[in-house]
């Protein structure tokens, strides 16, 4: 029983040691050259203007995880704030943040 166990362990170890050699010698392609699987993607277009800053405070309240009953009074507070800062938000759209 013990010799059978040693034989199985030896066969498994021999298989692990021989597998990299078999895999390296069995390939038809030259080793050391890497080819991409797909062509590289072109760089993204440069943004000229973004509307991410317009009504950002109101958008953050509506996109939050607050209970909808708590969002309604906050919207009545955030819309006037966004209207006051609308000129600044409109200018900030010319500076997209990455």
Secondary structure, DSSP 4 states (H G I P E B T S, - for coil): -HHHHHHHHHHHHHHHHHHHHHHHHS-SSPTT----SSPPPPPPPPPS---SSTTHHHHHHHTSSS-HHHHHHHHHHHHHHHHHTHHHHHHHTTS---
